[in-house]
Amino acid sequence: MVNNSIEKKQSDRIAIEKERIEIYFKYNYKDIHNITITDVGTNPMGTDYIDGYANGDEKLDFSASLYDKHFENGVVVSAELGELAKFDVDKSVSEIEKLE
């Protein structure tokens, strides 16, 4: 029973963060329609991360870091995904939410 509760909380968090990551990429990058999550974990420094790719294209891959409670803008992207950037400096999810 406890494992189910933990798994549910993790699943809920991943769903929330996936939505935040999609908001980030759709606003800051050209022609991004969706993301696919491929891995979730914690790096050796204790930071949670979500890896994935955009638009069903594994060449458009990223690794998003979850600092504090939520994803804001800590992301490493492939060269192919980087070519789709709209801006020199990306806006964070909180900045995007304030604009919309």
N, C-alpha and C positions, 0 to 999 in steps of 0.2 A: 504494500500500500504506500509506504514512504517513497519507494523508487518511482511509482507512478506519479506521485505529487511532484517530485523533483524533475522528472522527465517532462511533465506538463508545463512547469515553470520555465524550463529551458526552451521548450518548443514555442511557448508564448513569447519569450524574449527574442528568439530568432525571428519570429514573424514580425515583431515590432521593428527590429533592427533592419530586416530586409526591406520593409517599407521605407524606412529612413534612408537607406542606401540608394534605393530606387529614386527617391525624391532628389537626392544629391546628384546622381548621374544624369537624370533627365533634365535638370536645370543647367548643370555645368558642362555637359558634353552633347555633341550633335547626334541626333538620330538614335538615341537610346530609348528602347521601348520596354525592356524588362531585364531582370538579372536572374541568374541561376546560382544557387549556393552549392559549393562543392565540399567545403570543409569548415568546421567551427572548432575553435580550441583556445588554448591559453599559451602564449609564448613563454620562454624561460624568464622573462622579466616580469611575468604576472599579468600581462595585458591580454585581454580577450580579443580574438580576431574572427573575422568571417572572410573566407576566400570564395571567389566565384568568378563568373564571366557575364558579359552582357550580350543581349540579342541572340542567344543560342550559338555564339561564335567563341570558341575556346581561346582564340587569339586575342580577344578583348577581355583579358583576365585582370583581376584586381585582388588586393588584400586590404580589407578595411579594419582598422583598429578601433576598439571600443574603449575609449578613455572615460573615466568616471562612470556615469550611468548609461550613456547612449553614444551611438555613432554621431559625430558632427562633421568632420572633414579629414580625419587621419586616414589617408589611403595611398597605397602604392599601386600604380597601374602599368600595364604592359606598354611598350612603345606604340603598338597599334591603337590601343585605347587612348593613349596620350595625344595622338594625332587628331582625335575628335574633340579635344578641349575647345570650349568657346572663349575662355578668358585666360589671361595670364595668371590671375589669382582666383581660385575657386571660392565660391560663397559656401559657408557652413549651412547645415540643415536649419539651424535656428535663424540665421539671416534670411534664408529662403522663405521660411514660414512667416516671418515678419513682412515680407514683400507681397505675399499672396493673400 
